[in-house]
Amino acid sequence: MSWACSLSRQAAKQLRGLPRERRAQLAQAINDMERDPTSGDVRPIKSGKLKGALRKRVGPCRIVYSVDPSSEQVDIAAILTRSGTTYR
C-alpha cells in the first residue's frame, strides 16, 4: 500500500530553512512515511493547538501530520525543531 504525502506551505518553508544534512534526513523520513505513515517513533499529540495530530521524531526535529486512511493521504502540517515550546 502506498500513501501520498503532501506538505503544507508552512511545512515546506520550515523544511527549506533547515541545514542540508537535516533536510536529507527529513526527506528520507517522509519517503518512509509513504510506505507506512505510522512506522518509527510516532505518537499522538495530546494537548496544545496541535492536539489530535501525530508527530514523528527525526533526530531533533518533529514532523507533525495527520493521516486520512480512506484516501491514503498523509498531510504534513509542520516540521519543527524540538524545544520547550514546540507543541504550544
Secondary structure, 3 states (H helix, E strand, C coil): CCCEEEECHHHHHHHHCCCHHHHHHHHHHHHHHHHCCCCCCEEECCCCCCCCCEEEEECCEEEEEEEECCCCEEEEEEEEECCCCCCC
